[in-house]
Amino acid sequence: MHGKDGTLYLLLVCLLPFLYACSNDKKEQLLSESIEQTWQQCETALPEALARAERLSDSVQTAPKYIRQKYDLLTIRLRDKHDIIPSSPDSALQTASYFASHGDNVDKERAYYYLGSTYRDLKDYPRAVNHFLKAVDEARQSKDADTLIWQNALAQLRNLYMLQLNFEEELNVALQSVELAEQSGKNLGWYLMDAASAYKHMHDTLHCLQYCDLSFQAIRREHFPGKYNGILAYMLAIYSKYSHFDKVDTLLQHLMRLPENQRPQNYELSLAMCHEKANSLDSAILHYRTYYNKEKTITGRYEASAGLQRCYRRKGALEQATEWGCCLYDTNDSIIHQRAFEEIQRARDTYVYYRNKEKEQAIIQRDERIIFISVTSCLALLSIALGLLLLYNYRRKKFMEEIIGRDRLLMEQSKELKQRKKINRELTQMALMNNAAGNAENVIAHFRKAAVGQERLEEDSWKDLMNAIETLYPGFLEAVQERLHGKLREPLLRTICLLKIGMKPAEIAQVMDAAKQTVWNRIQRAEETCGDLLTVS
C-alpha cells in the first residue's frame, strides 16, 4: 500500500507542472489573439483599438517576452496612426531586433515596416527605404502576409523615391502596388492613382490619364467611400491641368456635395487650380488664399504662392504678383534650408547609426545570454524529469513484481479449489447414480401415468424425478443452472425436467396442474434458454 501511495504522489508531482503549463499556454494564446484583434481594429475603429490596448496593458506585464514584444509593436502602430513622431528609433529598433531572431515572417514584416516609418519621421530616408524594402521582402516570403502592411510599405517607398526625385523607381514600386491591390482587392483606386502620379512626374501624359481613368472607375465601383476624397481632389487637379473638363465637372459635383468638415485637405488647392485653368482668376485667387492660410506645410504654401503669382500676373496686377513672387522666393528658400537641414540630420545620423549598431549588438548578445540560460535551465529540468522517471520505473517494477507474485498464488489456489469441486461433483454424481439407478425408469413411468390421470404425484416425486434425470443424463441439471446463471425458479425447473423426459405441453399442464397458457410460457422460456439441452439422446 505504501508503494501505491508513493507512485500516486510522484505522478501528481509530475502532472501539476503540466497542468499549470497548459493553463498558462491557454492564457497566452487568448492574450495573443486579443493583441491581433486590436491590431486589425486599428484600421476600422482607432479610438476603440486604443482603449482596448490600454486594457491589455496590465495582462501583458506578466506575459512571456514574445507576447510583450507583440504588444510593444502594437503600441508603436497606435502612435503612428495618431501621427505621433518618435523622438528616437530605440523602441522600434529593439522590437525589430527581437523579431528578426524570434518572429515569423509576418512579425518581421510589421516590425521592419514600423522601424522604416520611424526613420521616415526622423527624416532618415536612406534607412527608411532600407527597412521598407526588408518589410516587402518578408511579405513576399510569407504564405500569410499582412497585405495592408505590404501595400503601405510599397506606398512609402514610392513616396520616398519621389522625394529623392528617383521617378523610375517610383513608377516601378507604384506598379507593384497596383498588382498587389488587384490581387487583394484592397484600396485599388488609391494605388492606381499612385501610378498615375508617377507617370505624371515622368511627363508621360498618356499613361497618367489612363491610370487616372482606371482609378476613377475603381473608386466609383466602391461607391465613392470617404477614404478616397483626397485622391479625388488630386484627380480633379490633374484633369484640370490636361483640360478634361467633363470629368472635372463630375468630380466637382461629388466633392462640393461633401460637408465642409469632410472635404480633404487638398480640396481648396485643387479647386483653385481648376478655376485657374478655366480662367476664373478671381475664384482661383480666393481659393489659393484660403488654402495658403490653412496650410501649414512648406510645400503646400509653395504651391499656393506659385498659383497666386501666376494668377495676379495674368490679371496684370504686377504689384500683387511681385508680392507673391517674394513670398514664393521665401518659401522656396525655406525648402532649400529644410533640405540642407535634412542633409545635416543625415550626417549626424551617421554617427547615431554606428551607435545604434552597437546597441543592436548589445541586444543580440543579451538575447544570446537569455537563450543560453534558458537552454541550461531546460537541460537541468530535463535531467530532473529523467531522474524522476527512472525512480518511477524502478518503483513500478517492484510493485509489478509484487502483483505478479500475488496473482500466481491466487491462480494456484484457484486451481486447487476447482480440483476439489470436480472431485465433489464426481462423488455426488456417483452417489445419485447409485441411489437412482434401480428406479429411474420407474420414476419416469410413474410421471407418464400421472400425465394421463392414472396415478397421483407426491411432493417427493419431484425429487425422485431429479435423481432419475441426473442418473440418465449426467450433468444436465448443472448445465441448466449454469445456463440460467442460478436464476432458476422451481416451476421452470420442473417444466425443463418434464420436457427432458419427452412430455408434451398438454401432459405437462396435467402433471403440474397449471393453466395451458402458463405452461406454454414456461416451455417457451425453457426452449429459448436451454433448447439444445432438451434434445433427448
C-alpha positions as CSV (number, residue, x, y, z in Angstrom):
1,M,0.0,0.0,0.0
2,H,2.9,2.3,0.8
3,G,4.3,1.7,-2.7
4,K,1.0,2.7,-4.3
5,D,0.8,5.9,-2.3
6,G,4.3,6.9,-3.4
7,T,3.6,6.2,-7.0
8,L,0.4,8.3,-7.0
9,Y,2.3,11.2,-5.2
10,L,5.0,11.0,-7.9
11,L,2.5,11.1,-10.7
12,L,0.7,14.1,-9.0
13,V,4.0,16.0,-8.7
14,C,4.8,15.4,-12.4
15,L,1.2,16.2,-13.5
16,L,0.8,19.5,-11.7
17,P,3.5,21.4,-13.7
18,F,2.0,20.0,-16.9
19,L,-1.5,21.3,-15.9
20,Y,0.0,24.7,-14.9
21,A,1.8,24.9,-18.2
22,C,-1.4,24.1,-20.2
23,S,-3.3,26.8,-18.2
24,N,-0.6,29.3,-19.0
25,D,-0.5,28.3,-22.7
26,K,-4.2,28.9,-22.9
27,K,-3.9,32.4,-21.3
28,E,-1.0,33.3,-23.6
29,Q,-3.0,32.2,-26.6
30,L,-6.0,34.3,-25.6
31,L,-3.8,37.3,-25.0
32,S,-2.0,36.9,-28.3
33,E,-5.4,36.7,-30.1
34,S,-6.6,39.9,-28.3
35,I,-3.5,41.8,-29.4
36,E,-4.0,40.6,-33.0
37,Q,-7.7,41.6,-32.9
38,T,-6.7,45.1,-31.6
39,W,-4.1,45.3,-34.4
40,Q,-6.8,44.7,-37.0
41,Q,-9.2,47.1,-35.3
42,C,-6.7,50.0,-35.8
43,E,-7.9,50.1,-39.5
44,T,-11.6,50.4,-38.7
45,A,-12.0,51.8,-35.2
46,L,-8.9,53.6,-33.9
47,P,-10.3,55.0,-30.7
48,E,-11.7,51.6,-29.7
49,A,-8.4,50.0,-30.5
50,L,-6.5,52.5,-28.3
51,A,-8.9,51.8,-25.4
52,R,-8.6,48.0,-25.8
53,A,-4.8,48.2,-25.9
54,E,-4.8,50.2,-22.6
55,R,-7.0,47.4,-21.1
56,L,-4.5,44.8,-22.2
57,S,-1.5,46.7,-20.6
58,D,-1.7,45.0,-17.1
59,S,-2.1,41.5,-18.5
60,V,1.0,41.9,-20.8
61,Q,3.3,42.8,-17.9
62,T,3.5,39.1,-16.7
63,A,3.3,37.5,-20.2
64,P,6.3,35.9,-22.0
65,K,8.7,38.2,-23.9
66,Y,7.2,37.3,-27.3
67,I,3.8,38.5,-26.2
68,R,5.3,41.7,-24.7
69,Q,7.1,42.4,-27.9
70,K,3.9,42.0,-29.9
71,Y,2.2,44.4,-27.6
72,D,5.1,46.9,-27.9
73,L,4.8,46.7,-31.7
74,L,1.0,47.3,-31.3
75,T,1.7,50.5,-29.3
76,I,4.2,51.7,-32.0
77,R,1.4,51.2,-34.6
78,L,-1.1,53.1,-32.5
79,R,1.4,56.1,-32.1
80,D,2.0,56.0,-35.8
81,K,-1.8,56.0,-36.5
82,H,-2.1,59.1,-34.3
83,D,0.8,60.8,-36.2
84,I,3.0,61.0,-33.1
85,I,6.5,61.5,-34.2
86,P,9.0,59.4,-32.1
87,S,12.0,61.1,-30.5
88,S,14.3,58.2,-31.3
89,P,14.2,54.8,-33.1
90,D,15.1,52.9,-30.0
91,S,11.7,51.3,-29.3
92,A,11.1,50.2,-32.9
93,L,14.7,49.1,-33.2
94,Q,14.5,46.8,-30.2
95,T,11.3,45.3,-31.4
96,A,12.7,44.7,-34.9
97,S,15.8,43.2,-33.5
98,Y,13.8,40.8,-31.3
99,F,11.5,39.6,-34.1
100,A,14.5,39.2,-36.5
101,S,15.5,36.3,-34.3
102,H,12.3,35.1,-32.8
103,G,9.4,36.1,-35.0
104,D,7.7,34.6,-38.1
105,N,7.6,36.4,-41.5
106,V,4.5,38.5,-40.5
107,D,6.2,39.6,-37.3
108,K,9.3,40.7,-39.2
109,E,7.2,42.3,-41.9
110,R,5.4,44.5,-39.4
111,A,8.4,45.3,-37.3
112,Y,10.5,46.3,-40.3
113,Y,7.7,48.5,-41.6
114,Y,7.3,50.5,-38.4
115,L,11.1,50.8,-38.0
116,G,11.1,52.3,-41.5
117,S,8.2,54.6,-40.6
118,T,10.2,55.7,-37.5
119,Y,13.2,56.6,-39.7
120,R,10.9,58.3,-42.2
121,D,9.5,60.5,-39.4
122,L,13.1,61.3,-38.3
123,K,13.9,62.2,-41.9
124,D,16.5,59.5,-42.2
125,Y,15.3,58.5,-45.6
126,P,18.1,56.0,-46.6
127,R,17.5,53.8,-43.6
128,A,13.7,54.2,-44.0
129,V,14.0,52.9,-47.6
130,N,16.2,50.0,-46.3
131,H,13.6,48.8,-43.8
132,F,10.6,49.3,-46.0
133,L,12.4,47.1,-48.5
134,K,13.0,44.5,-45.8
135,A,9.3,44.6,-44.9
136,V,8.4,44.0,-48.6
137,D,10.9,41.0,-48.8
138,E,9.4,39.4,-45.7
139,A,5.9,39.9,-47.0
140,R,6.8,38.1,-50.3
141,Q,8.3,35.2,-48.4
142,S,5.2,34.8,-46.2
143,K,2.3,32.5,-47.1
144,D,0.0,34.6,-44.9
145,A,1.4,38.1,-45.2
146,D,-0.2,41.2,-43.7
147,T,-1.4,42.6,-47.0
148,L,-2.2,46.1,-45.7
149,I,1.3,46.5,-44.3
150,W,2.8,45.2,-47.6
151,Q,0.8,47.8,-49.5
152,N,1.7,50.6,-47.1
153,A,5.4,49.7,-47.4
154,L,5.3,49.9,-51.2
155,A,3.4,53.2,-50.9
156,Q,6.0,54.6,-48.5
157,L,8.8,53.5,-50.9
158,R,7.0,55.3,-53.8
159,N,6.8,58.5,-51.8
160,L,10.4,58.3,-50.6
161,Y,11.6,57.7,-54.2
162,M,9.6,60.7,-55.3
163,L,11.2,62.9,-52.6
164,Q,14.6,61.8,-53.8
165,L,13.5,62.5,-57.5
166,N,14.1,58.9,-58.4
167,F,11.0,58.7,-60.6
168,E,11.8,55.4,-62.4
169,E,11.9,53.6,-59.0
170,E,8.8,55.5,-58.0
171,L,7.0,54.1,-61.1
172,N,8.3,50.6,-60.6
173,V,7.1,50.4,-57.0
174,A,3.7,52.1,-57.9
175,L,3.1,49.4,-60.5
176,Q,3.9,46.7,-57.9
177,S,1.4,48.3,-55.6
178,V,-1.3,48.1,-58.3
179,E,-0.6,44.4,-58.9
180,L,-0.8,43.6,-55.2
181,A,-4.0,45.7,-54.9
182,E,-5.6,43.8,-57.8
183,Q,-4.8,40.5,-56.0
184,S,-6.1,41.6,-52.6
185,G,-9.0,43.8,-53.8
186,K,-8.0,46.4,-51.2
187,N,-7.6,50.2,-51.9
188,L,-7.2,49.6,-55.7
189,G,-8.2,53.2,-56.5
190,W,-5.5,54.6,-54.3
191,Y,-2.7,52.7,-55.9
192,L,-3.9,53.2,-59.4
193,M,-3.7,57.0,-58.6
194,D,-0.1,56.5,-57.3
195,A,0.8,55.0,-60.6
196,A,-0.8,58.0,-62.4
197,S,1.2,60.4,-60.2
198,A,4.4,58.5,-61.1
199,Y,3.7,58.8,-64.8
200,K,2.9,62.5,-64.3
201,H,6.4,63.0,-62.7
202,M,7.9,61.3,-65.8
203,H,5.9,63.6,-68.1
204,D,4.0,60.5,-69.6
205,T,0.7,62.3,-70.1
206,L,-1.0,59.3,-71.9
207,H,-0.4,56.8,-69.1
208,C,-1.0,59.4,-66.4
209,L,-4.6,60.0,-67.7
210,Q,-5.1,56.3,-68.4
211,Y,-4.4,55.4,-64.8
212,C,-6.4,58.3,-63.6
213,D,-9.4,56.9,-65.5
214,L,-8.8,53.4,-64.1
215,S,-8.6,54.9,-60.6
216,F,-11.8,56.8,-61.0
217,Q,-13.6,53.7,-62.3
218,A,-12.3,51.6,-59.4
219,I,-13.5,54.2,-56.8
220,R,-16.9,54.5,-58.5
221,R,-17.3,50.7,-58.2
222,E,-16.8,51.1,-54.5
223,H,-19.4,53.9,-54.4
224,F,-17.0,56.7,-53.5
225,P,-16.1,55.9,-49.9
226,G,-14.7,58.8,-47.8
227,K,-11.2,57.4,-47.7
228,Y,-10.8,58.3,-51.4
229,N,-11.8,62.0,-51.1
230,G,-8.1,63.2,-51.1
231,I,-7.4,61.1,-54.2
232,L,-10.5,62.5,-55.9
233,A,-9.3,66.1,-55.2
234,Y,-5.9,65.3,-56.6
235,M,-7.6,63.7,-59.6
236,L,-9.5,67.0,-60.1
237,A,-6.2,68.9,-60.3
238,I,-4.8,66.5,-62.9
239,Y,-7.9,66.5,-65.1
240,S,-8.0,70.3,-64.8
241,K,-4.3,70.6,-65.9
242,Y,-5.0,68.5,-69.0
243,S,-8.4,70.2,-69.8
244,H,-10.6,67.1,-69.3
245,F,-13.5,69.3,-68.2
246,D,-16.2,66.7,-68.5
247,K,-14.5,64.6,-65.7
248,V,-13.7,67.8,-63.9
249,D,-17.4,68.6,-63.7
250,T,-18.2,65.1,-62.4
251,L,-15.6,65.4,-59.6
252,L,-16.6,68.9,-58.7
253,Q,-20.2,67.8,-58.2
254,H,-19.1,65.0,-55.9
255,L,-16.7,67.0,-53.8
256,M,-19.0,70.0,-53.5
257,R,-21.7,67.8,-52.1
258,L,-19.5,66.8,-49.2
259,P,-20.0,68.6,-45.9
260,E,-17.2,71.1,-45.3
261,N,-15.7,69.1,-42.4
262,Q,-15.4,66.0,-44.7
263,R,-13.6,67.8,-47.6
264,P,-10.0,66.7,-47.9
265,Q,-7.1,69.0,-47.1
266,N,-6.1,69.4,-50.7
267,Y,-9.6,70.4,-51.8
268,E,-9.0,74.1,-51.9
269,L,-5.7,73.8,-53.8
270,S,-7.3,71.5,-56.4
271,L,-10.3,73.8,-56.7
272,A,-8.0,76.8,-57.2
273,M,-6.1,75.0,-60.0
274,C,-9.4,74.1,-61.6
275,H,-10.6,77.8,-61.6
276,E,-7.2,78.9,-62.8
277,K,-7.3,76.6,-65.8
278,A,-10.9,77.8,-66.6
279,N,-9.6,81.4,-66.5
280,S,-11.8,82.2,-63.4
281,L,-8.8,84.0,-61.9
282,D,-10.7,85.8,-59.1
283,S,-12.2,82.5,-57.9
284,A,-8.7,80.9,-58.2
285,I,-7.1,83.6,-56.1
286,L,-9.8,83.3,-53.5
287,H,-9.2,79.5,-53.1
288,Y,-5.4,79.8,-53.3
289,R,-5.5,82.4,-50.5
290,T,-7.8,80.1,-48.4
291,Y,-5.5,77.2,-48.9
292,Y,-2.4,79.2,-48.1
293,N,-3.9,80.5,-44.8
294,K,-4.9,76.9,-43.7
295,E,-1.9,75.0,-44.9
296,K,1.0,74.5,-42.5
297,T,3.4,72.6,-44.6
298,I,6.1,74.5,-46.6
299,T,5.5,72.5,-49.8
300,G,1.7,73.3,-49.6
301,R,2.4,77.0,-49.2
302,Y,4.9,76.9,-52.0
303,E,2.1,75.5,-54.4
304,A,-0.3,78.2,-53.2
305,S,2.3,81.0,-53.6
306,A,3.2,79.9,-57.1
307,G,-0.5,79.8,-58.1
308,L,-1.2,83.3,-56.7
309,Q,1.8,84.7,-58.5
310,R,0.6,83.2,-61.8
311,C,-3.0,84.5,-61.4
312,Y,-2.0,88.0,-60.5
313,R,0.5,88.2,-63.3
314,R,-2.2,87.0,-65.8
315,K,-4.5,89.7,-64.4
316,G,-1.8,92.3,-64.9
317,A,-1.7,93.1,-61.2
318,L,2.1,93.3,-61.1
319,E,2.3,94.6,-57.6
320,Q,0.5,91.7,-56.1
321,A,2.3,89.3,-58.4
322,T,5.6,90.7,-57.2
323,E,4.4,90.4,-53.6
324,W,3.5,86.7,-54.0
325,G,6.7,86.2,-56.0
326,C,8.7,87.4,-53.0
327,C,6.6,85.1,-50.9
328,L,7.3,82.2,-53.3
329,Y,11.0,83.0,-53.1
330,D,11.0,83.0,-49.3
331,T,9.1,79.7,-49.3
332,N,11.5,78.1,-51.8
333,D,14.3,79.4,-49.7
334,S,12.7,77.6,-46.7
335,I,12.5,74.4,-48.7
336,I,16.2,74.7,-49.6
337,H,17.1,75.3,-45.9
338,Q,14.9,72.3,-44.9
339,R,16.7,70.1,-47.4
340,A,20.0,71.4,-46.1
341,F,18.8,70.6,-42.6
342,E,17.9,67.1,-43.7
343,E,21.4,66.6,-45.1
344,I,22.9,67.8,-41.7
345,Q,20.4,65.4,-40.0
346,R,21.6,62.5,-42.1
347,A,25.2,63.4,-41.5
348,R,24.5,63.4,-37.7
349,D,22.6,60.2,-38.0
350,T,25.7,58.5,-39.5
351,Y,27.2,58.7,-36.0
352,V,23.9,57.6,-34.5
353,Y,23.8,54.7,-37.0
354,Y,27.0,53.3,-35.7
355,R,26.0,53.9,-32.1
356,N,22.7,52.0,-32.9
357,K,24.7,49.2,-34.4
358,E,26.5,48.9,-31.1
359,K,23.1,48.9,-29.3
360,E,21.8,46.2,-31.8
361,Q,24.9,44.1,-31.0
362,A,24.3,44.5,-27.3
363,I,20.7,43.4,-27.7
364,I,21.8,40.4,-29.7
365,Q,24.4,39.4,-27.0
366,R,21.8,39.9,-24.3
367,D,19.4,37.6,-26.3
368,E,22.1,35.0,-26.7
369,R,22.7,35.0,-22.9
370,I,19.0,34.6,-22.3
371,I,18.9,31.7,-24.8
372,F,21.9,30.1,-23.1
373,I,20.3,30.4,-19.6
374,S,17.0,29.1,-21.0
375,V,18.7,26.1,-22.6
376,T,20.7,25.3,-19.5
377,S,17.6,25.5,-17.4
378,C,15.7,23.3,-19.7
379,L,18.5,20.7,-19.6
380,A,18.5,20.8,-15.8
381,L,14.7,20.3,-15.7
382,L,15.1,17.5,-18.2
383,S,17.7,15.8,-16.1
384,I,15.4,16.1,-13.0
385,A,12.5,14.7,-15.1
386,L,14.6,11.8,-16.3
387,G,15.7,11.0,-12.7
388,L,12.1,11.1,-11.5
389,L,11.1,8.9,-14.5
390,L,13.8,6.3,-13.6
391,L,12.7,6.3,-10.0
392,Y,9.1,5.9,-11.1
393,N,10.1,2.9,-13.3
394,Y,12.0,1.3,-10.5
395,R,9.1,1.6,-8.1
396,R,6.7,0.5,-10.7
397,K,8.8,-2.6,-11.5
398,K,8.9,-3.6,-7.8
399,F,5.2,-3.0,-7.5
400,M,4.5,-5.2,-10.6
401,E,6.7,-8.0,-9.2
402,E,4.6,-8.0,-6.0
403,I,1.3,-8.0,-8.0
404,I,2.6,-10.9,-10.3
405,G,3.6,-12.9,-7.1
406,R,0.1,-12.4,-5.6
407,D,-1.6,-13.3,-8.9
408,R,0.5,-16.5,-9.2
409,L,-0.5,-17.5,-5.7
410,L,-4.2,-16.8,-6.4
411,M,-4.0,-18.8,-9.6
412,E,-2.6,-21.8,-7.7
413,Q,-5.3,-21.6,-5.1
414,S,-8.0,-21.3,-7.7
415,K,-6.7,-24.4,-9.5
416,E,-6.8,-26.3,-6.2
417,L,-10.4,-25.1,-5.5
418,K,-11.5,-26.2,-9.0
419,Q,-10.0,-29.6,-8.5
420,R,-11.8,-30.1,-5.2
421,K,-15.1,-29.0,-6.8
422,K,-14.6,-31.5,-9.6
423,I,-13.9,-34.3,-7.1
424,N,-17.0,-33.4,-5.1
425,R,-19.2,-33.3,-8.2
426,E,-18.0,-36.7,-9.3
427,L,-18.6,-38.2,-5.9
428,T,-22.1,-36.6,-5.8
429,Q,-22.9,-37.8,-9.2
430,M,-21.8,-41.3,-8.3
431,A,-24.0,-41.3,-5.2
432,L,-27.0,-40.1,-7.1
433,M,-26.5,-42.7,-9.8
434,N,-26.2,-45.4,-7.1
435,N,-29.4,-44.3,-5.4
436,A,-31.5,-43.8,-8.5
437,A,-30.1,-46.4,-10.9
438,G,-32.6,-49.0,-9.9
439,N,-35.8,-47.0,-10.3
440,A,-35.0,-44.2,-12.8
441,E,-37.2,-45.8,-15.4
442,N,-39.9,-46.5,-12.9
443,V,-40.0,-42.8,-11.8
444,I,-40.3,-41.6,-15.4
445,A,-43.1,-44.2,-16.0
446,H,-44.8,-43.1,-12.8
447,F,-44.8,-39.4,-14.2
448,R,-46.2,-40.6,-17.6
449,K,-49.1,-42.4,-15.8
450,A,-49.7,-39.2,-13.8
451,A,-49.9,-37.3,-17.1
452,V,-52.9,-39.4,-18.1
453,G,-54.5,-39.4,-14.7
454,Q,-53.7,-43.0,-13.7
455,E,-51.6,-42.0,-10.7
456,R,-51.1,-39.2,-8.2
457,L,-47.9,-37.3,-7.6
458,E,-46.4,-36.7,-4.1
459,E,-44.0,-33.8,-3.2
460,D,-41.2,-36.3,-3.0
461,S,-42.0,-37.5,-6.5
462,W,-40.3,-34.4,-8.0
463,K,-37.1,-35.1,-6.0
464,D,-37.2,-38.6,-7.4
465,L,-37.6,-37.2,-10.9
466,M,-34.5,-35.0,-10.4
467,N,-32.4,-38.0,-9.3
468,A,-33.7,-40.1,-12.2
469,I,-32.8,-37.4,-14.8
470,E,-29.3,-36.9,-13.2
471,T,-28.9,-40.7,-13.5
472,L,-30.0,-40.9,-17.1
473,Y,-28.5,-37.6,-18.2
474,P,-25.4,-36.8,-16.0
475,G,-24.5,-33.1,-15.8
476,F,-27.9,-31.9,-17.3
477,L,-29.1,-30.1,-14.2
478,E,-25.8,-28.4,-13.6
479,A,-25.7,-27.3,-17.2
480,V,-29.2,-25.8,-16.8
481,Q,-28.2,-24.0,-13.6
482,E,-25.1,-22.5,-15.4
483,R,-27.2,-21.5,-18.5
484,L,-29.6,-19.5,-16.3
485,H,-26.8,-18.2,-14.1
486,G,-28.5,-19.6,-11.0
487,K,-31.7,-17.5,-11.5
488,L,-34.0,-20.6,-11.8
489,R,-37.4,-20.9,-10.2
490,E,-38.9,-24.3,-9.2
491,P,-41.8,-24.3,-11.7
492,L,-39.4,-23.6,-14.6
493,L,-37.0,-26.3,-13.4
494,R,-39.8,-28.8,-13.2
495,T,-41.0,-27.8,-16.7
496,I,-37.5,-28.3,-18.1
497,C,-37.3,-31.8,-16.4
498,L,-40.6,-32.8,-17.9
499,L,-39.5,-31.6,-21.4
500,K,-36.3,-33.6,-21.0
501,I,-38.2,-36.8,-20.5
502,G,-40.3,-36.1,-23.6
503,M,-43.6,-34.9,-22.3
504,K,-45.9,-32.8,-24.4
505,P,-47.3,-29.4,-23.3
506,A,-50.8,-30.8,-22.5
507,E,-49.2,-33.6,-20.4
508,I,-47.1,-31.1,-18.6
509,A,-50.2,-29.0,-17.8
510,Q,-51.9,-32.1,-16.4
511,V,-48.9,-33.1,-14.3
512,M,-48.2,-29.6,-12.9
513,D,-52.0,-28.8,-12.5
514,A,-51.4,-25.4,-14.3
515,A,-53.2,-23.4,-17.0
516,K,-52.1,-24.2,-20.5
517,Q,-51.0,-20.6,-21.3
518,T,-48.8,-20.6,-18.1
519,V,-47.3,-23.9,-19.1
520,W,-46.8,-22.6,-22.7
521,N,-44.9,-19.5,-21.4
522,R,-42.6,-21.7,-19.3
523,I,-42.0,-24.0,-22.2
524,Q,-41.1,-21.0,-24.4
525,R,-38.7,-19.7,-21.8
526,A,-37.1,-23.1,-21.4
527,E,-36.6,-23.5,-25.2
528,E,-35.1,-20.0,-25.5
529,T,-32.5,-20.7,-22.9
530,C,-31.9,-24.4,-22.9
531,G,-33.2,-25.6,-26.3
532,D,-30.1,-27.5,-27.2
533,L,-30.0,-29.2,-23.8
534,L,-33.6,-30.6,-24.1
535,T,-32.9,-32.9,-27.0
536,V,-33.3,-36.5,-25.9
537,S,-30.3,-38.5,-26.8
